[in-house]
Amino acid sequence: MATKKQQTHSFQAHPWHGIAPGDETPEVVTTYIEIVPTDTVKYELDKESGLLRIDRPQRFSSQCPTLYGFIPQTFCDELVAKRCAERTGNRDIKGDGDPLDICVLTEKVIPAGGLLVRAVPVGGFRMVDGDEADDKIIAVLESDLVFGALQHVAQLPTTLVERLKHYFLTYKQIPSEAKRAVEIVEMYDRSEAHEVIKRSMKDYQRVYGQAPARKSRGRKG
């Protein structure tokens, strides 16, 4: 009697826990993209399933001007909050309990999120939402023809930086409610972005351990 051939299954890695941030982190980071500039609703990772879900429609006509997502195997907790407290003097800050957010600039039109890109951090915003550190790393898409050669946040177009600031200061606001206590207290350079990324990785390892993760690989040719 012939034996039945055992079936093998391949499962998609969890975008937060099952993907490595990359061997070149923090200089180059693997990034999971949740939102693209054409999205009229805010997508967010469902932490349990690893799938994208609709968080809410965008509440204003403004849309995120860049690709937006997070760095896998990062977590904004004690060390990220401590850095924010050191730089702002606010000792009551805590981490927001999410992976580290990142904006990725590119000249290319990417129609939808739910994908991985390699990004080069050039700076960031130290944002405080209520009493929570909510840093936004600013990066450029690796090898992008327009933004790829930039190395520092000071090299970015001023109008683009202002659009990013406006988006993050308003995207959580509900028109019928009182104004949220959200502020960008600092725009920092590449070296500080690296520091925040490393701290968020240590926060992740402390809470979740060193997760076994697949290396991000691209197709050659």
N, C-alpha and C positions, 0 to 999 in steps of 0.2 A: 504494500500500500504506500503510495507516494505521500511524502510529508508535505504539509502546506508551508509554502515559503513565508517566512516571517516578514511582515510589513514594517518598514521604517518610516518615521514621521519627522519632518523638519518643522520646528516651531519658530515663529518670529521672536527675536529677542525683545525684551522689555526696553523701551527707549531710555528710561531713566536708570534702571539697575543692570540691564544686560548688555549695554554698549560701553566700550571703553572711551574715555575722553581723548585718548591718543598718547603715543609715546613722546610726542613733542610738546605736550602740555607743560607750561601755559603759553608758550610762544605760538603754537598752532593747536587749536582745539577742535575736536569733532563736536558738532552742534546738531541738535535735533530741532528742526523748524516746525513750529506750530501754526504760525500766521504769516501770510504774505500780504503785500500792500493792497491788493485788490479785494481782500476779504471784508465783507460788511458785517460779519459776526465775529465774535472773539472765540476762537478755538482754544482748548486747554487740554492738556494730557489728563486722562483719567488715571489716577495713580495706581489703582488696583489692577485694572485690565491692561494698561499700556496703550489703549486706544485713544484717539482724539475724540473729544466730545464738544458740543456747543456749550460754552459757558454763558454767553449772553449776546444779544445783538449789540453792535457798537451804539453807544447812547448819543453820540454827536456825529456830525457829518465828517469829522476828521477821521482819517484812517492811519494805521501805523505806516510810516514812510519807508520802512525797511523790512527785511525778513526778521522774524522774531521767534525766539524759542529759548532753549536752555542747554546747558552743558551737562551731559550725562555724568552720573556718579559724583554730583556736587550737592551740597545741602547748606542752606543759610541758617546757621545756628549760633552757638556760643562764640566761636572764633571770628566769624563775620561780624556779629553784633559787637564784640569787643573792639574790633578795628573801627567800626563806626563810632563807638563811644569815645575812643581815643581821638579821633579826628574832629568830632563835633562838640565834645565836652558834655554830651547828654548821657548820663550814667544809667538811665532807665530803658535803654534800647535793648531789644531782643531780636533774634533772627525771625524771619517770616515763615520758616518751616517748609520752604519750597526749594527745588533745585535753583541754581544760579541762572538768572535771566541774561540773555544776550541778544543784541541787535546786530545784524549782519548786512553790510552795505554791498550792493552789487548793481551794475548797470543793466544786468539781464532781467527780463521779465520771467519770473518763475510762477506758474499758474496756481499751484496749490502746495500746502504744507505736507507734513507727514513724511519728511525725508531728512537725510543726513547731509551736511556739508562740512567742509574744512574751512575754518575761519581763523583769521589772524587778529587777536585783540590789539587795539590801539589806544584804549582809554575806557572811561566809563562815567556813569552818574552815580553819586552816592545819594540815593533817594531814601527818605524816611516817610513811611505811611503810618500815621499815628505814632505808635511807639515801636515800630518794627523796621529793621534794616531791610531794604528792598533794592539792592544794588542792580544796576543795569550795565552790563559790560557792552562796550561798543567795539565792533570788529569789522573787518573787511573780508569779503570772500577771497580765499586764496587764489591767486593768479587772475583776478578780475582785471579786465582791460582798462577800466577807468579808475577803480579804487584800490586795486591789488598792490600797487607800489607804495601806498601810504603807510607810514610807520607810527605816526603820532596823531592824537585826537586834534591837536592844534592845526593839522593840515586839512581837516575836513572843511567843506563849505559851511560858512556861518549860518546860512539860511537853513541848511539841513539839520544842523545841531539845534537850532531854535525850533524847528518843526518837531524834532524828537522830544525836546523838553515840553513843548505844548501838549503833545500827545500823552505823555506819561503823567502830566499834572492834571489832565482832564478825563482820561479814559475810564476811570472808576466812578466818576461823578454822576449821580442821578439828578436830572434837572429839577425834580420836585423836592429834593431833600437839601438839608443844609450842606454847606461846602465841606468836603473832606479835608482832614489835616494831612495833606500830602505836600512834601516839599523836596526839591533837589538842593541839597546843602553844599554840594561840591561836584565839580567836574574834574576828574583826575586823569593822569597820564598813563602811558603803557605800563610803566613799572608798578604803579599802584594797582592797575588791573590785574597784573600777574600775581600780586600779593593777595588780592581778594579771591582770585581763582584758587590759589594754593590753600588758603584758609578754608574755602568751601569744600575742597576735596578732603581736607583733614576732618572737617565737621562730618562729612558723609562717612568716612571710615570709622569714626568714633561711634556713630549711631548705628550704621548698617554693616560695618566690617568691610574687609577688602573683598568686594564682590567679584566672583569669576566672570569675566566678560569677554566677548568676542572682539577681536581687533577689527577696526574699521578698514575694509579693503576696497580699493577701486579696481575697475577693470583696466588692464594694461592695453595699450594700443590706441 
